[in-house]
Amino acid sequence: MTLSVFDLFKIGIGPSSSHTVGPMRAALDYITQLKHFNFLQCTHRIEIILYGSLSATGKGHGTDTATLLGLMGYDPETIDTQKTQDYLAPIFEKSSLMLDGTHYIHFNYQQDLVFSADALPYHPNAMTIHAYDEVGHILYSNTYYSVGGGFILDHQQTSQPTTQDQQTELPYPFTTAIELLALCATHNMSISQVMMENEKIWATETHIRQRILKIWNVMEECIHNGLNNDGILPGGLGVKRRAKKLHQTLQVCKDTKLIFSSFNAMEWVNLYALAVNEENAAGGRVVTAPTNGASGIIPAVLYYYTRKSSDITEKHIVDFFLSAAAIGILCKLNASISGAEVGCQGEVGSACAMASAGLAQIFGGTAQQVENAAEIGLEHNLGLTCDPIGGLVQIPCIERNAIAAVKAINAAQMALRGDGEHFVSLDKVIHTMKETGKDMSEKYKETSTGGLAVNAIEC
């Protein structure tokens, strides 16, 4: 699989990349196919079946409503997050679903959207959509898998994995950290430079930089929204937003010499991560980084750096994202970034490694130091379970991002104090994450059937 920086960083909505963004993209693709085969106007009924983790925690993650929004023709990158309830109102008030914004059908939420107890073998996050004509014959069916970070595959792609995109020849191909470091040494390039040259297969350098800066602008806006919004997060747990009040508290603190090693600095990093993940939990606009559940780590680290560095440039920001994406690609290719597949080590662990690498890069680290930073960041998240209470991306997810953001900075600092040599390679840690995920009980993989999800509930 050939991956881009823009596969790892996608603009979307909360609360989950695999349970919200992926299903919305899948439903939108389904409607596109329905139109391609000229079946849209013939469609009399739509049936949606959610399997595995999408079924187990679908309501808490908004999988049901995201799928319906996708069928209505909305894209997670451009949908107005302030109007989603308005878009959905006709479904629940009038049992009316407008496919692609043009074709009305009757839709009974209780009957036409099925939360199945079954699981499909390819991936825990699976869904099937059927379109029926007026006499009940199936016009078109497809099964989709939301494999983490907003990535989706349909049935055909899983049975025929060799696509044109995956055959793209990069100037500097790599599938392991060893190969990446060898490229850097052979061509005297940094990790960010290798990534930029590969990205130029698809677009000009100017366009790449513009897209990265747009992603960063969305992250900044997400932080600002999180710092200004308060109240109770949706879902029924009664979780209060904390970022706005904490921000007000930190602003009036005296004697705050903000350096990375200070306790006060950690509070600001915590704040930015909380702000992002509270916005995500509320269904706001976020960037998968590489998932929604881990979306606060990378922006928290970079935002703090941009606010406290006097010489920050756009090049620093671009290099941060390119280096972070290189690590994310390795995690995606050789293990997983899906909590439903390997637990939260695949989401928060990968994001921590990516943030560590990006920070080490813009501090002038060598390729070996950047790889070391990523290794430290991921190694100390191994075994992390995914056990959201109530199936909501709130507890422990929001605080977990804050802890991992601070951990990412520490990992980068430790790597930059060394010469790049270390005992355990990043490749070995990624392999360990994959094997740990295989051994991990399914109840700790985003199903909300184990861990905090059950032990924190009062009887």
N, C-alpha and C positions, 0 to 999 in steps of 0.2 A: 504494500500500500504506500502510495506517495502522498505525503502530508505537507500542508502549508502552515505557516504561522496563523493564517486566518481560519484554519480548521480547529486550532486550539483556542483561539479567541474569537467568539461569535457574540454579536449583540443580540440579546433576547430579553425574556421576562422571567420573573421568579414564579415559583420558588425552586424549581428543579430543572436542570438541563436534561436529565434522562427521563424524568416523569412529566415535565411540562413542555419544554422546548422541543424535545425529540418527538413526542406524540403530535404536537401542533404541526411540526414540519412534515411528519408522516401523513397526517390528514390532508394537508395542503397538497402534498405530492399525489395522494389518492384522487383528489378532485381534479388535479391536472391530467391524470391518466384517464379519468372518467370523461373529461372533455375531449381528450385526444381520440378516444374511441367513439365519440359522438353519443355517449350514453347519458349525459347529464340531464337533458330534457326528458328522457324516458324514465328517469329514476322516480319511483313512487315511494320507496322506503329505504332507509339506511339502517344497518345493524352494526354495532361496534362491540367487539368482544375483547376485553382486557385480560391478560394472563399473567401468572407469576407475580413478580414484584409490582408491576403496573396495577394489578388487581388488588394486591394486599394493602398497598399504601396509596392507591390512586386518588382517593378522595382528599386525603391530607395533602398530597402534592399537587392537586389540581389537574390530574391527568384527564379526568372526565371533561371538564370545561375547556381545557386546552385543545383536546381533540375536536370538540364541537366548534371552537373558534377557527381551527384549521379548515374544517369542512365548510365553514362560512367564507373562506378565502383570505383569512387574516394570517399575516406572516409575523413570527415572533420578533423580528428585527424592527418592524415598522408599526406594529399595532399600537394604538393609543392606550397605554396602560391605565389611564384614568377613566376609560369608557368601557372596559371589558364587561362590567355588570350590565350596562345598558345594552350591549350587543347580545348578551345571553338572556335578557329578560323575556323576549318572545317565546323562547324554548320552554321556560318554566311557567310562564303565565298563560300561554296560548297553545302549547305543544306544537309550535311552528318553527321549523328550521329552514333557513334560507341558504341553500347550497351555492357556494361561489358568489354570494351576494345577488343572485339573479333568479334562482329557481326554488320556490317554496315547496316543502313537503311536510306532511304530518310527522311529528317525532314525539314518541312517548318515552321520556327519560327512563322510567322504571322498567320498560320492556325492551327498548331498542338499544340500551347501553348495558351490557352484561359484564359483571365482575366475576370472572370464572375462577374456580378453585384449582383449575388445572394449570400446568406449566408446559411450555414448549421447549424442546431440547436444545435449540441453538443458543438461546440467551434468556435470562430471567425476565427481561423487559420485552414482552411481546404483545402485539395487538393485531387483530384481524378486522377488516372492514368489508362488509357485503353491501352491494347495491342491488335492489330488487325492482322489477318492473311491476306494472299494475296487477298482473295475475300471479305474482309471487315467484317468478323465475329470476334466478340470479343473473344480473347483467355483467357484473365485474366484481371480483374479489381479490384482495391482496393481503398478505401478512407482512408486518413490519417489526423490526427489532430496534429498540432504542438502546444503543450500545455504550452510552456514556458521553457526556460533554456535548449533547445535542446531535451526535452522529446518529444517522439512521441507515439501516439496510433493509431492502425488501426481500421477499422470498427468492426472486431471481438472482439477486446479488449474492445471497448466501450460497446458492447452488452453483453459480458461475462467477467466482470471485475475481477473475481476471478482466478488468475493465480498461478502457482506453486511458483513463486517468491514472490507473495504477501502473500502466506501462510507460508513463512519462519518464524520460531519461534526464536525470539531473546532472549538472556538471560536476557536482561533488556529492555523490550518493553515500549515505551511511545508514546503517540499521543498528549499530552498537556504539557505545561510547568509545571503545577502542578504535573503531574505524574513524570516528569523528576526530579524535585526538591525533590520529595518524595523518588525516587530511590537513589539520592545522599545522602540524610539524613539517610536512612535506612542502606545503605551499606557503608557509610563513604567514598564516592567516589566523585571525581570531575566530571563535565560534560564531560570533555575530556576523562576521564577514562571510563565512561559509554559508550561513543561512541566507544572507542577502543575495549571494550569487545564485543560490538554488531558487529563491523566490522570483528572480528575474526571468525564469523560464515562463512564468505566467503573466508578468506585468513589468512595467518600467520601474526603475528605482524610485523615481519621483512619485509614482502612483502608490508604490508599496509604502513609502514613508507617510504619504497622506492618509492611507487607510489605517496604518498603525496609530497615527496621531488622532484620528477620529475615534478609534477604540479607546485611547487614553482619555479623550474628552468625555466620552460616555461614562467611563469609570469615575472621573472627577465629578461629573454631574451627579452620579449615584451617591458619592460621598456627601456632597453638598445637600442632597435631598435627605439623606439619612441623618445629617446633623440638624436639620430643621423640622423634621416630622416627629411627632410623638403620638402617644395613645397606646391602644392595645392591639397586638398583632392578631390577625384573623385566624380562625381554626378551632377556637373553643378552649384552649389551654389558659387563656387569660394572661399571656406573657406581655409584660410592659416593655415598650421601647426604652432604652437607656441612653442612647447616644446623645440626644439633644441635651439632657440634663448633665451628663458627664462633660460635654463640651462647654457648657456654661460654667461648670465648676472649675475646669482646667484654665479657662480664660481669665479667671480672677485670682488664680494662684500666684503667689509672689515668689521671688527668688527661683525662677524656673530657667536655669541654664540648660538648654536642650541639647544634649549630646547622646549618641547612641548608647553609651554605657550607663546612663542615668535611669533611675527608677521612673522619673518623670517622663522621660522619652518613651519608655514602655507604655505608659498610660496613653500617650498620644497615638502610638501605633495600635494599641488596643481599641481606642476610640474609632479610628478610621475603619478598622475591620468590622467592628460592631455596626457602624453606620451602614456599610455595604450590605451586610447580611441581614440587618433588619429590613432594609429596602427589599432585599430578595424575598424574605419571608412574607412581606406584604404584597408580593406580586408586582413589584416595580421593575423599572428598566435596569438591567444588569448586563454584565459581560461574562460569559462562561470563561473561567480561567483556572483550570481547563473545564470545570463544571460549575454549576450554580451553587451547589452545596459548599464549594470551596472558593467561591467568587470573591471573598473579602481579603484573602491573603496577599495576592500580588498587588492590588491597588493600595492596600494599607502600607506595604513596604515602600513602594515607589512614591506614593503621595508624601509620606514623611520625609523621604530623601529630597524630593523637589522643594519642600517647604523649608528645609534646613540647610540646603546647599546653596552657596552664593554663585556657583559657576555652572549650574545645570543648563544644558542645552537640549535642543530637539534631538540631536544625535545620541545623547545619553539615553533618552527615552526609547528611541528606536532600537538601539543596541540592547537595552534591557529586554524588550519584548522578543527580539530575535534570539537571544541566548536562552531566555526562558522557554521559548517555543521549541528549541532544539532538544531540551530536556524532556519537555512534555511529549514530543514525538517519540522519543526512546521509551518512555513509560507506556505510551499508547501501543506502540508496535510490539513490545516485548512482554508486556503484562496487561494492565488495564487501568483506565481512569474511571471505571464504573463501580459505584458503591454496591450495586446489586450483584456484581461479579466477584469482587475481591474485598469488599468492605471499605471503610472510610480511608484506609491506607492508600487506596487507589485515587481518592479524590483529594483529601487534605494533604496526604503524603506527597503526591505528585505536585500539587500546588506549592507546597513548602519547598520542595526541591527546585522548582522552576523559579520561585522568587529568590532563593539563595543564589542560584546561578546568575540571574539577571543583575542582582546587586553586586556580586563579585566582579561581573563583567564591567559595569560602569565605574567601579572603584579601581579599574586598571589591572585586574587579575589576569594571569596567564590562562591559557586553555586548560592546563592541568589544575590550576586553582579553582577555576569555574566548575570543572567536573567534580573536584573534591567538595566544593560547597554544596552541590546538588546531592552528592552521595551522603553527606552528613545530614542534610535536611530530610532526605527520604529514609535513611537508616533508622532515625529516631522517631519515625511514625509507623514502623513495621508492626503489624498485628492490630492496628487500630480498627475497631469494629464500627459498623454503621447501624445504629440502633435508635433512630429518632422517635421520641415519645409522641404517640398519637399519629405517627406517619407524617409529622410536620417538620419542616426544615427549620427548627427553632431550638429545641433542647435535645442534645448538647451542641448542635451545629453552629449556632451563632458564636458562642464563647470559644468553641474549638478553633474557629478561624483566627480569633484574636491571639490565642496561645501559639498557633502555628506561625503567625506573622512574626512574632517576637523570636520564635525559634529559627525562622529563616534568616533573620538578621544575625543571630548568634552563629549560625552555621557558616554564613559568609565571612564573618569576622575570624572564626577559627581557621578557615581555609586560607584566608589572606595572610594570616600570621605564619603559615607554613610555606613550603616550597612546591607544593602540589603533589608530593609523594605521600601515599597513604596505603594502609594494609588491605582494605577491602575496596574493590572497584565499584563504580556506579552500576556497571553491568551486573555484577553479582548481587547487588542490593535489589535491583529491579527483578532479577530472576527469583530472589527470595520472596519479594512481594507477590509474585505470581504464584509460587508454590504455597505460600502462607494462605493466599486467597482460596486456593483449591482445597486446603485442609480445613478452612474455616467453616463452621456450621452455618447453614443457610439462615438460621434465625438471627445471625449477626450481619446479614447482608441486605439491609434496607427493607426488610420485611416487617419490621417493628414487632417481632415475635420473641425477642430475647433482649438481654442486657437491660439498659436503662428503660427501654420502651415498656418493659413489663414490671421491673422492680421498683420503678419510681411511681407507679400508679397506686394510689391509696384505695384500699377496699372499703 
